[in-house]
């Protein structure tokens, strides 16, 4: 590991320590899978990026675990 690298959370849970479960419309999983495939990424990464884009569009930024309101 590069000496300048410092994990965001150092508790053994990795980069994405929080689980988030949501209820969605029927077909949402298939729609997300199709969108993720178009972007050449995983379903999880597609949802993470889409969530961050929507939060920022609403004036909320999430940086290193801290919430910033615009």
C-alpha positions as CSV (number, residue, x, y, z in Angstrom):
1,X,0.0,0.0,0.0
2,X,1.3,3.5,-0.9
3,X,2.4,5.4,2.2
4,X,0.2,8.4,1.4
5,X,-2.9,6.2,1.1
6,X,-5.2,6.3,4.1
7,X,-8.5,4.4,4.1
8,X,-11.6,6.4,4.7
9,X,-12.8,4.0,7.4
10,X,-10.2,1.9,9.2
11,X,-12.5,-0.6,10.9
12,X,-12.2,-3.5,8.6
13,X,-15.4,-3.0,6.7
14,X,-13.8,-1.5,3.6
15,X,-14.7,1.6,1.5
16,X,-18.5,1.1,1.8
17,X,-19.3,0.2,5.3
18,X,-23.0,1.1,5.4
19,X,-25.8,-1.0,3.9
20,X,-28.8,0.7,2.4
21,X,-32.0,-1.1,1.5
22,X,-34.8,0.4,-0.3
23,X,-38.2,-0.6,-1.6
24,X,-38.5,0.0,-5.4
25,X,-41.1,-0.5,-8.1
26,X,-41.3,-3.8,-9.9
27,X,-38.7,-4.0,-12.6
28,X,-36.3,-1.5,-10.9
29,X,-33.6,-4.2,-10.5
30,X,-33.7,-5.0,-14.2
31,X,-33.7,-1.3,-15.1
32,X,-30.7,-0.7,-12.9
33,X,-28.9,-3.8,-14.3
34,X,-29.5,-2.5,-17.9
35,X,-28.2,1.0,-17.0
36,X,-25.2,-0.4,-15.2
37,X,-24.4,-2.6,-18.3
38,X,-24.6,0.5,-20.5
39,X,-22.1,2.2,-18.2
40,X,-19.9,-0.9,-18.0
41,X,-20.1,-1.1,-14.2
42,X,-21.7,-3.1,-11.5
43,X,-25.2,-2.6,-10.2
44,X,-23.8,-1.5,-6.8
45,X,-21.5,1.1,-8.3
46,X,-24.2,2.4,-10.6
47,X,-26.5,2.9,-7.7
48,X,-23.8,4.6,-5.6
49,X,-23.0,7.0,-8.4
50,X,-26.6,7.7,-9.2
51,X,-27.3,8.4,-5.5
52,X,-24.4,10.8,-5.2
53,X,-25.5,12.7,-8.4
54,X,-29.1,13.0,-7.0
55,X,-27.9,14.2,-3.6
56,X,-25.7,16.8,-5.2
57,X,-28.5,18.0,-7.5
58,X,-30.6,18.5,-4.3
59,X,-27.8,20.6,-2.8
60,X,-26.3,17.9,-0.5
61,X,-22.7,16.6,-0.8
62,X,-21.3,13.6,0.9
63,X,-17.5,13.8,1.4
64,X,-15.5,11.3,3.4
65,X,-18.5,10.5,5.5
66,X,-19.5,14.1,6.2
67,X,-22.6,15.8,4.9
68,X,-22.3,19.3,3.4
69,X,-25.3,21.4,2.6
70,X,-25.0,23.8,-0.4
